[in-house]
Amino acid sequence: MVDDDTGRDGPSLELPKLGRRRPTATKEPKPPKVPKAPKPPKPPKPPKQVETKPERRPRPPVRLPHLDGMLAAVLIGLVVGLGIVGLTWASLRGCEAVQGTSSCGGVGYPMLGVILAAMVVVGAVLLRLAQVPEPGSTSFLAVGLTAVLALMFLVDSLLDRAMIVVLPLICAGSFAAAHWVTRTFVEPPTD
């Protein structure tokens, strides 16, 4: 048996429809689509307010009190000389603790080189803070001169207690001489 509504044969499990059938609607032509007016551009979003920390004033650069270049060089020479004495003493005590003797052996020369290099950097930083011209070359020349004088004239007495005073004085004199040399013979930079 062919069902008229569905076009299938066989019994249908659908409930019978009661009432009249709806007439099919006739399709009316659709009106032509009118293009929509373009949407106005959205105004740009204001930037999000980011919570800002209160502005900190820039720190003024760290500087030592203004001293004459020669006086600053002498005082910094004393500080560097005390640093050389202190680091050398500490390295000798370290070698004694590790090796049981005050001689550092093969490690001694590189350790001395590191101490002198560190003191060149410390001297250059302090001279720069004191606004002394040519701080790097002055410090390098002064520490090198101190090492040469100590090894030429004081090698036999470098471990005496008197070196706590003598070596910083030699270093101060070396810084004064190095400052004089760099001030006298280094041409000022031209713009």
C-alpha positions in Angstrom: 0.0 0.0 0.0 1.4 3.3 -1.1 1.0 6.2 1.2 0.0 9.3 -0.7 1.6 11.7 1.7 5.0 10.2 2.0 5.2 8.2 -1.2 6.3 5.1 0.7 4.8 1.6 0.6 3.9 -0.3 3.6 2.2 0.5 6.8 3.1 3.8 8.4 3.7 4.3 12.0 2.7 8.0 11.8 -0.5 9.1 13.3 -3.2 10.0 10.7 -3.5 13.7 10.1 -6.9 15.1 10.8 -8.3 18.1 9.3 -7.8 19.8 6.0 -4.7 20.0 4.1 -3.1 23.4 4.0 -2.9 24.9 0.6 0.6 25.4 -0.6 1.7 28.9 -0.6 2.6 30.4 -3.9 6.0 32.0 -3.9 6.0 35.6 -4.5 9.2 37.1 -6.0 11.5 38.5 -3.4 12.2 42.1 -3.6 15.8 42.8 -4.7 18.2 43.3 -1.9 19.3 46.8 -1.2 22.9 47.0 0.0 23.1 48.2 3.5 24.9 51.4 4.1 28.3 50.8 5.5 28.6 51.1 9.2 30.5 54.2 10.3 34.0 53.3 11.6 34.2 52.8 15.3 36.1 55.4 17.1 39.5 54.1 18.4 39.4 52.9 21.9 41.2 55.0 24.4 44.4 53.4 25.7 43.9 51.4 28.8 44.9 53.3 31.8 47.8 51.4 33.3 48.5 52.0 36.9 51.7 53.8 37.0 54.0 53.9 39.9 54.9 57.3 41.2 57.7 58.7 39.1 61.1 58.5 40.8 63.5 61.3 40.3 66.7 60.1 38.6 69.4 59.6 41.1 72.3 62.0 40.8 75.5 60.2 39.9 77.6 59.0 42.8 80.7 61.2 43.1 83.3 61.7 45.7 83.8 65.1 47.3 85.5 67.4 44.8 89.2 67.3 45.5 92.2 68.6 43.5 93.3 65.9 41.1 96.7 65.4 42.7 95.2 65.2 46.2 92.5 62.7 45.0 95.2 60.6 43.3 97.3 60.5 46.5 94.3 59.5 48.7 93.1 56.9 46.3 96.7 55.6 46.1 96.6 55.0 49.9 93.3 53.1 49.6 94.6 51.0 46.7 97.9 50.3 48.6 96.0 49.1 51.6 93.9 46.9 49.3 97.0 45.4 47.8 98.4 44.7 51.3 95.1 43.3 52.6 94.5 41.0 49.6 98.1 39.8 49.6 97.9 39.0 53.3 94.5 37.2 52.8 95.9 35.1 49.9 98.9 34.1 52.0 96.7 33.1 54.9 94.5 31.1 52.4 97.5 29.3 51.0 98.7 28.5 54.5 95.3 27.1 55.5 95.1 25.0 52.3 98.7 23.8 51.8 100.1 24.1 55.3 102.8 26.6 54.2 102.8 30.3 53.6 104.1 29.8 50.1 101.4 29.5 47.5 103.7 27.6 45.0 102.6 27.7 41.4 99.3 29.4 42.3 101.1 32.4 43.7 101.9 34.4 40.5 98.5 34.1 39.0 97.0 35.1 42.4 99.2 38.1 42.5 98.2 39.0 39.0 94.5 38.8 39.9 95.1 41.0 43.0 96.9 43.7 40.9 94.3 43.6 38.2 91.5 44.0 40.8 93.3 47.0 42.3 93.7 48.6 38.9 89.9 48.4 38.5 89.3 49.7 42.0 91.7 52.6 41.5 90.1 53.5 38.1 86.6 53.4 39.6 87.6 55.6 42.5 89.5 58.1 40.2 86.4 58.3 38.0 84.2 59.0 41.0 86.6 61.7 42.0 86.4 63.1 38.4 90.1 62.8 37.8 90.9 62.8 34.1 92.1 59.6 32.5 91.2 57.3 35.4 92.0 54.0 33.7 95.4 54.8 32.4 96.4 56.6 35.7 95.4 53.6 37.8 97.1 51.1 35.5 100.3 53.1 35.4 100.3 53.6 39.2 99.6 50.0 40.2 102.2 48.8 37.7 104.8 51.3 39.0 104.0 50.1 42.6 104.5 46.5 41.7 107.8 47.2 39.9 109.2 49.3 42.9 108.1 46.7 45.4 109.7 43.8 43.4 112.9 45.8 42.7 113.6 47.3 46.2 111.5 45.5 48.8 111.4 41.9 47.6 113.4 40.7 50.7 111.2 42.5 53.2 107.7 42.2 51.6 106.5 40.0 54.4 107.5 42.4 57.2 104.9 44.2 59.3 106.3 47.5 58.2 105.0 46.9 54.7 101.5 47.6 56.0 102.6 51.3 56.1 105.4 51.3 53.5 103.5 49.8 50.6 100.5 52.1 50.8 102.9 55.1 50.9 104.7 53.8 47.8 101.4 53.3 46.1 100.2 56.8 47.0 103.5 58.2 45.5 102.9 56.1 42.4 99.4 57.4 41.9 100.7 61.0 42.3 103.4 60.3 39.7 100.9 58.6 37.3 98.5 61.5 37.7 101.3 63.9 36.8 102.3 61.9 33.8 98.8 61.5 32.4 98.0 65.2 33.1 101.2 66.4 31.5 101.6 64.0 28.5 98.1 63.0 27.5 96.4 65.5 25.2 92.9 66.6 26.2 90.2 65.3 23.9 89.2 67.7 21.1 85.6 68.0 20.0 
